[in-house]
Amino acid sequence: MFNEIPVKKNEEYTLEIKAMGFEGEGIGKIDDFTVFIKGAIEGEKVRVKIINVKKSYGHGKLLEIIEPSEKRAAPICPIYEKCGGCSLQHLNYKSQLEFKRNRVKDVLERVGKLKEVKVHETLGMENPYRYRNKVQLPVGEDKEGNIKIGFYASRSHNIVNMDTCYIQQEIVDKIVTLIKNWMNKYNIKPYNEVNHSGLIRHIMVRNGFKTGELMVVIVTNGDKLPEKQELVKSLVDNINGIHSVIQNINTKNTNVILGSKCKTLWGQGEITDYIGEYKFNISPLSFFQVNPLQTEVLYRKALEYADLKGNEVVFDAYCGTGSISLFLSKNAKLVYGVEIVPEAIENAIENAKLNEITNAEFIVGKSEVEIPKLIEKGINPDVVVVDPPRKGCEKSLIEAICKSSPKRVVYVSCDPATLARDLACFKDLGYIAQEVQPVDMFSQTAHVENVTLIVKNSDI
């Protein structure tokens, strides 16, 4: 006979927060029943209302903080509790960095059984706000027909209207206001994803941190854009640094934000920016890291772990648009970058030319297919860098890397769980994770990037 669940939906309870979940939520117990509470912090005593109940856990809404933690901070954003963008503003920044390190250490030990790996303190930002160089804002309307531009609420497609966002550049707020005024003046309708009507779907703004160049992209549900010259005039007359105004056309009934077709309404079709000393051309569809300041920190740590002396052959798996490859090329004999997305490889080749780099070669294809081909040709790497998507590396790639016997592997990861799984696989094949450096790329959120140094067991 099953034990009765000790909590009931809509009932209120007082409990102590014993731990923090991966998304920054507090975790408490009612008897042996686990409750996750968004906005609660480890060490606090809180009153909660149970909002859903599963077989072995539930979720509670934070009603009152009876005994607050010294780690608690007052969120500076007025829509923090509604918006799904940030999840850690209620933690002071020092505690955010500690939370991220502890999360990485915990996952390595539990998932990868890697208790011996040194996990360094998280490398944080001098200013953990206003760091994003790209924003994508959905456009809709409320029940009264008023235009809403902002962010989706957590786990929903309900738009939370935004006046300002503290992790975006301040200039974005002014651009959004100008676009909203233009839509109201000329009665230009926002997109309705339920019935696929309306015109304006999203606004995207890209900002070159070092160049100051701004790109504004209007994503439309159709080719025609009424009063577009008035929009351009409003933006150009009122915003310093506007370099590009672009219409992106997306008529598909999809959650994908950008379509494949772009029209340049004013200025250039791209902007430029830098990561470190390297220059990049950025189009509306280009991938470019959203936090260039911390990206440089991340890449320099990867370069440090690669420990290149100038005569090494390096493989850069999942190389994307080649940004890490460029950093590696300065101290390597030859870099081979592999990426499955053809457009990304085209960008990588362009980026190499733009920076006059001649010792980097880029290959289109799956890393787990193309890297074994290189090895079969007798091209053996001294160092391998992998920067996989969230799902981690394919096992066949890890096997091929270890078989080629590089001196070092540098693993750049955006997901601690798949990192832990892959490091365990490397360990089984004779390569040991020596140290992990967490980097805070996305302050005020639970996301954490990591750079890991992996060496041959025999070299330790």
C-alpha positions in Angstrom: 0.0 0.0 0.0 1.4 3.4 -1.0 2.1 6.0 1.7 -0.1 9.0 1.6 1.6 12.2 0.3 2.0 14.5 3.3 1.1 17.7 1.6 -2.0 19.0 -0.2 -2.3 21.5 -3.0 -3.3 25.1 -2.0 -2.3 24.4 1.6 0.2 26.6 3.4 3.2 25.3 5.3 6.3 26.6 7.1 9.6 24.9 6.4 13.3 25.4 6.3 15.3 25.6 3.1 18.0 22.9 3.2 19.6 23.2 -0.3 19.5 25.0 -3.7 18.3 23.4 -6.9 20.0 23.7 -10.3 17.8 26.7 -11.3 18.4 28.6 -8.1 15.2 27.5 -6.4 15.2 26.7 -2.7 14.6 23.0 -1.6 12.8 22.1 1.6 11.2 19.1 3.2 7.8 18.4 4.6 8.3 15.1 6.4 10.3 13.3 3.7 8.5 15.1 0.8 10.6 17.5 -1.3 9.3 20.9 -2.1 10.9 23.3 -4.6 10.3 27.0 -3.9 11.4 29.7 -6.4 13.0 32.7 -4.7 13.9 30.9 -1.5 17.5 30.6 -0.3 19.3 27.9 1.6 19.2 28.5 5.3 15.9 30.5 5.3 12.7 29.7 7.1 9.8 30.4 4.9 6.0 30.1 4.6 4.8 28.7 1.3 1.6 27.7 -0.6 1.8 24.4 -2.4 0.9 25.0 -6.1 1.4 21.5 -7.5 2.0 18.0 -6.2 3.7 15.1 -7.9 4.3 11.6 -6.6 7.7 12.4 -5.0 8.0 16.2 -5.0 6.0 19.4 -5.3 6.4 23.1 -5.9 5.5 25.9 -3.5 4.9 29.6 -4.0 6.9 31.8 -1.6 4.5 33.7 0.6 6.7 35.0 3.4 10.4 34.9 4.4 10.3 34.4 8.2 14.0 34.1 8.7 16.0 35.6 5.8 19.5 34.5 4.7 22.4 36.9 4.8 22.9 36.0 1.1 19.6 37.6 0.1 19.6 40.7 -2.1 16.8 43.0 -3.2 16.2 42.4 -6.9 16.8 45.7 -8.8 14.3 44.7 -11.6 10.6 45.5 -11.0 9.4 42.6 -13.1 12.0 40.0 -11.8 9.3 37.8 -10.2 7.2 37.7 -13.4 9.9 37.6 -16.1 11.5 34.3 -17.1 14.9 35.9 -18.0 16.7 36.0 -14.7 16.5 33.6 -11.8 19.2 34.7 -9.3 18.7 38.4 -8.6 17.5 37.6 -5.1 21.0 36.3 -4.3 23.9 38.7 -3.8 26.5 38.4 -6.5 29.2 36.8 -4.3 26.6 34.1 -3.5 25.7 33.7 -7.1 29.3 32.8 -7.9 29.5 30.4 -5.0 26.2 28.8 -6.1 27.6 28.2 -9.5 30.8 26.7 -8.3 29.0 24.4 -5.8 26.6 23.3 -8.6 29.5 22.3 -10.8 31.3 20.5 -8.0 28.1 18.7 -6.9 27.3 17.5 -10.5 30.9 16.3 -11.1 30.8 14.2 -7.9 27.3 12.8 -8.3 27.0 12.3 -12.0 30.7 11.7 -13.0 31.9 10.2 -9.7 34.8 12.7 -10.0 35.6 13.7 -6.4 39.3 14.3 -7.1 38.8 17.1 -9.7 39.8 20.6 -8.5 37.0 23.1 -9.2 38.2 26.7 -9.0 36.2 29.7 -7.7 33.9 31.1 -10.4 35.4 33.9 -12.5 32.8 36.7 -12.1 32.2 40.1 -13.6 33.2 43.5 -12.3 29.7 44.7 -13.2 27.2 41.8 -13.4 24.6 43.9 -15.2 24.1 45.4 -18.7 26.4 42.7 -20.1 24.4 41.3 -23.1 25.1 42.5 -26.6 22.0 40.9 -28.1 18.4 41.0 -27.2 15.4 39.3 -28.8 12.0 40.6 -27.6 8.6 39.1 -28.5 5.9 41.5 -29.5 2.2 41.0 -28.7 -0.8 42.7 -27.2 -2.8 42.5 -24.0 -6.5 41.9 -23.6 -7.3 45.6 -24.2 -5.3 45.6 -27.4 -2.3 47.5 -26.0 1.1 46.6 -27.5 3.4 44.5 -25.2 7.2 44.2 -25.9 9.2 42.3 -23.4 10.1 38.7 -22.3 8.2 35.5 -21.9 7.2 34.7 -18.3 8.9 31.5 -17.0 7.7 28.3 -18.8 5.1 30.2 -20.8 4.5 32.3 -23.9 2.8 35.1 -22.0 4.7 38.3 -22.7 5.7 40.4 -19.7 5.9 44.0 -20.8 9.3 45.6 -20.2 10.3 49.2 -19.7 13.9 48.4 -18.9 16.0 45.2 -18.6 19.1 45.3 -16.3 21.1 42.7 -18.2 20.7 44.4 -21.6 22.2 47.6 -22.8 20.3 50.8 -21.7 20.0 51.9 -25.4 17.7 48.9 -26.0 15.0 50.5 -23.8 15.0 53.7 -26.0 14.8 51.6 -29.2 11.9 49.6 -27.9 10.0 52.8 -26.9 10.6 54.2 -30.4 9.3 51.1 -32.1 6.3 50.9 -29.9 5.4 54.5 -30.6 5.8 53.9 -34.3 3.5 50.9 -34.2 0.8 52.8 -32.2 1.0 55.9 -34.5 0.6 53.9 -37.7 -1.7 51.2 -36.3 0.8 48.4 -37.1 -0.4 45.2 -35.5 1.7 42.8 -33.4 1.9 39.1 -34.2 -0.7 36.8 -32.7 0.8 33.3 -32.4 -2.5 31.6 -31.8 -4.2 32.6 -35.1 -1.0 33.5 -37.0 -2.2 37.1 -37.7 -0.6 40.4 -37.2 2.8 41.7 -38.5 5.5 42.4 -35.9 6.8 39.2 -34.3 10.0 40.1 -32.6 12.6 42.9 -32.2 16.2 42.0 -32.1 19.0 44.5 -31.2 22.7 43.7 -31.5 25.3 46.0 -30.1 29.0 46.1 -30.7 30.6 46.6 -27.3 34.0 47.9 -28.6 32.8 49.5 -31.8 29.5 51.0 -30.6 27.7 49.9 -33.7 24.0 49.1 -33.4 21.8 46.8 -35.5 18.0 46.8 -35.2 16.1 43.9 -36.7 12.3 43.9 -37.1 11.0 40.4 -37.5 7.8 40.4 -39.6 5.0 37.9 -40.5 5.1 38.9 -44.2 7.2 40.8 -46.8 5.5 44.2 -46.6 6.4 46.6 -43.9 4.2 49.7 -43.9 5.7 53.1 -43.0 9.2 51.5 -42.9 10.9 54.8 -43.8 9.2 56.5 -40.9 10.6 53.8 -38.6 14.1 54.2 -40.1 13.9 58.0 -39.7 12.8 57.7 -36.0 15.6 55.3 -35.2 18.4 57.2 -37.1 17.3 60.6 -35.8 17.1 59.5 -32.1 19.7 56.8 -31.6 23.4 57.4 -31.8 25.4 54.5 -33.3 22.7 53.0 -35.5 24.6 51.2 -38.2 22.0 48.9 -39.6 18.2 48.6 -39.7 17.0 45.3 -41.1 13.7 43.5 -41.8 13.8 39.8 -41.2 10.9 37.8 -42.7 9.5 34.8 -40.9 6.0 33.6 -42.0 6.3 30.1 -40.5 4.1 29.0 -37.7 7.0 28.2 -35.4 8.8 29.2 -32.2 12.0 29.9 -34.2 12.6 33.6 -33.9 14.4 34.5 -37.2 13.5 33.5 -40.8 16.1 33.0 -43.5 15.3 36.1 -45.5 16.6 39.6 -44.6 16.1 43.0 -46.2 18.4 45.9 -45.3 16.2 48.9 -44.8 19.0 51.3 -43.9 22.8 51.2 -43.5 24.9 48.0 -43.7 23.8 44.4 -43.6 26.1 43.7 -40.6 28.0 45.3 -37.8 31.5 44.6 -36.4 32.8 43.8 -32.9 35.8 42.3 -31.2 36.6 39.5 -28.8 40.0 40.4 -27.5 42.1 41.5 -30.4 40.0 39.6 -33.0 37.5 41.3 -35.2 34.2 39.7 -36.3 31.5 40.7 -38.8 28.1 40.0 -37.3 25.0 39.7 -39.5 21.4 39.2 -38.2 21.7 35.4 -38.6 25.3 35.1 -37.3 26.1 33.4 -34.0 28.2 35.6 -31.7 28.7 35.2 -28.0 26.2 37.5 -26.1 28.7 38.4 -23.3 31.9 39.5 -25.1 33.7 40.5 -21.9 33.4 37.1 -20.3 33.9 35.3 -23.6 37.4 36.7 -23.7 37.9 35.5 -20.1 36.6 32.0 -21.1 38.8 31.8 -24.3 41.9 33.0 -22.5 41.5 30.3 -19.9 41.0 27.7 -22.7 44.2 29.1 -24.4 46.0 28.8 -21.0 45.0 25.2 -20.6 46.0 24.4 -24.2 49.5 25.5 -23.2 50.6 26.0 -26.9 54.3 26.6 -27.7 53.9 27.4 -31.4 54.5 24.0 -33.1 51.3 22.1 -32.2 48.5 20.8 -34.4 45.2 21.6 -32.7 41.7 20.2 -33.4 38.8 22.5 -32.5 35.6 20.3 -32.4 32.2 22.0 -32.6 34.1 25.1 -33.7 31.0 27.2 -34.6 32.0 30.4 -36.3 35.7 29.8 -35.5 36.1 32.2 -32.6 38.1 29.8 -30.3 40.1 28.7 -33.4 41.3 32.2 -33.9 42.5 32.5 -30.3 44.3 29.1 -30.7 45.9 30.0 -34.1 48.1 32.7 -32.7 50.1 30.1 -30.6 49.7 27.0 -32.8 51.3 25.6 -36.0 47.9 24.6 -37.5 44.3 24.6 -36.3 41.5 22.4 -37.8 38.0 23.6 -36.9 35.1 21.2 -37.5 31.4 22.3 -37.4 28.2 20.7 -38.7 26.5 24.0 -39.7 27.6 25.1 -43.2 26.8 28.8 -42.6 28.9 28.8 -39.4 31.9 27.4 -41.4 31.4 30.1 -44.0 31.5 32.7 -41.2 34.6 31.0 -39.7 36.5 31.3 -43.0 35.4 34.9 -43.3 36.5 35.6 -39.8 40.0 34.0 -40.4 40.4 36.2 -43.6 39.2 39.3 -41.7 42.0 38.7 -39.1 44.6 37.7 -41.6 44.9 34.2 -40.1 46.3 31.6 -42.5 47.0 28.7 -40.2 43.4 27.7 -39.6 41.4 25.3 -41.8 37.7 24.8 -41.4 35.7 21.6 -42.3 31.9 21.2 -42.6 30.6 18.0 -41.0 30.0 16.2 -37.7 33.0 16.3 -35.4 32.6 12.6 -34.6 32.8 11.8 -38.3 35.4 14.4 -39.6 37.9 14.2 -36.8 38.4 10.4 -37.2 38.9 11.1 -41.0 41.7 13.5 -40.2 43.3 11.0 -37.9 43.0 8.3 -40.6 44.9 10.6 -42.9 47.8 10.7 -40.4 47.0 14.1 -39.0 47.3 13.6 -35.2 46.5 16.4 -32.8 48.8 17.6 -30.0 45.9 19.3 -28.4 42.1 19.0 -28.9 39.6 21.6 -27.9 35.9 20.7 -27.7 33.0 23.1 -27.2 29.9 21.0 -27.8 26.2 22.0 -27.6 24.3 21.4 -24.4 23.9 17.7 -25.1 27.7 17.2 -24.8 30.1 15.1 -27.0 29.2 12.0 -28.9 30.9 9.0 -27.3 32.4 8.1 -30.7 34.2 11.5 -30.8 35.6 11.0 -27.3 36.9 7.5 -28.3 38.5 8.9 -31.5 40.2 11.8 -29.5 41.6 9.4 -26.9 42.8 7.0 -29.6 44.7 9.8 -31.3 46.7 10.3 -28.0 46.8 14.1 -27.7 48.9 15.6 -24.9 45.9 17.6 -23.6 42.2 18.0 -24.2 40.4 21.3 -23.3 36.7 20.9 -22.8 34.5 24.1 -22.9 31.0 23.3 -21.6 27.7 25.1 -21.1 26.1 22.2 -19.2 27.7 20.7 -16.0 25.7 17.5 -16.2 26.8 16.5 -19.7 30.3 17.7 -18.8 30.4 15.3 -15.9 29.1 12.4 -18.0 31.8 13.1 -20.7 34.6 13.5 -18.2 33.7 10.1 -16.8 34.0 8.7 -20.3 37.4 10.3 -20.8 38.5 8.8 -17.5 37.5 5.3 -18.6 39.7 5.8 -21.7 42.8 7.0 -19.8 42.3 10.8 -19.8 41.8 12.5 -16.4 40.1 15.8 -15.7 42.7 17.8 -13.7 40.9 21.1 -13.0 37.7 22.9 -13.9 37.3 26.7 -14.2 33.7 27.9 -14.0 33.1 31.3 -15.7 30.0 33.5 -15.1 28.9 34.2 -18.6 25.2 34.9 -17.7 25.1 36.8 -14.5 21.7 36.8 -12.6 20.8 33.5 -14.2 21.6 29.9 -13.1 23.7 29.2 -16.3 27.4 28.6 -15.9 30.2 27.9 -18.4 33.2 25.8 -17.6 36.7 25.2 -19.0 38.2 21.9 -18.1 41.8 20.7 -18.5 42.0 17.0 -19.3 45.4 15.2 -19.5 46.7 11.6 -20.1 46.6 9.5 -17.0 50.3 8.5 -17.7 51.3 12.2 -17.8 50.0 13.0 -14.3 
